[in-house]
């Protein structure tokens, strides 16, 4: 099989879908790897490392996509890449299709077989390819929030951990999953007053056992969220329904109740955001204000730390990529239920129910069309 590694084109996206170590393993298994020139440079991985590992360096995206059986990326195809989509191509990347009907339509029209990192689910219900970037984004959310709470950046002028005699910032985390846990870890470490809100009481019990008196845990409901927002300096949106649009936990009418200069970091923006006033932003233009509340909604947060993110991501994705390359898509999904869960579109059909439901489309069971 010929595996292509394109250079990412999304704003400030410097991660890369495959490490030189992965190239070495794939080529030793008999596959050919094409890497677009400078694909890994943003992650401190020069072309020479890919060449030494056995990859062929190609000059243009057109050349790479047209010659590849399987393209491995980091972010969803951008409009500039839509012309490269074609029937029979297997695409392995983060897709987050629920809020992106135009991309879904492009994949369906081109009859691309797409496997989404974020919906691959193991038998224990874990999402192994979402976990590493959720860890990065959760930790970054507090770093970013602390930065934007500073007055020169538009915030209230609050030091997250306070100082003796001055209270620390109030950090409210919506969702106690991987993102929420990692955000809490950073916020507690910086000395903030941390509240985690989740609807899963067992998860709240686990977090309470981990952090004890260092955090406050609250059951999720409209009243709890509203009252917590009134006192919050930093709000981290960390809610996930795999493959589907995030629920709008923070309603439009709650925003004016928040303090002026408080900060919202909506990590769930990849799936449409859990804040009603949230819309996706970029690293070039990351923030905007609604009723005096600063919103940071960058949809590819981990791209700001591409070296760390690329290595963390590849640690998780590579075993699945190797399986896809060695077996081919059809045999791989028959062998692995986790990979089967990852298939979002196949030969012109939506085969992941949550995506279809989010967009009002019909869906087919993969077994009926493969």
Helices and strands as residue ranges (DSSP letters): E 2-5, H 20-28, E 32-36, G 41-43, H 47-53, E 56-58, H 61-67, E 70-72, G 79-84, E 90-93, G 97-99, H 101-110, E 113-116, G 117-119, H 128-148, G 151-153, E 170-174, H 178-189, E 193-198, H 201-211, G 212-214, E 215-219, H 222-231, E 234-237, H 252-255, E 263-266, G 267-271, E 287-290, E 293-296, G 301-305, H 306-327, H 329-335, H 337-342, E 343-346, E 349-350, H 353-359, H 366-369
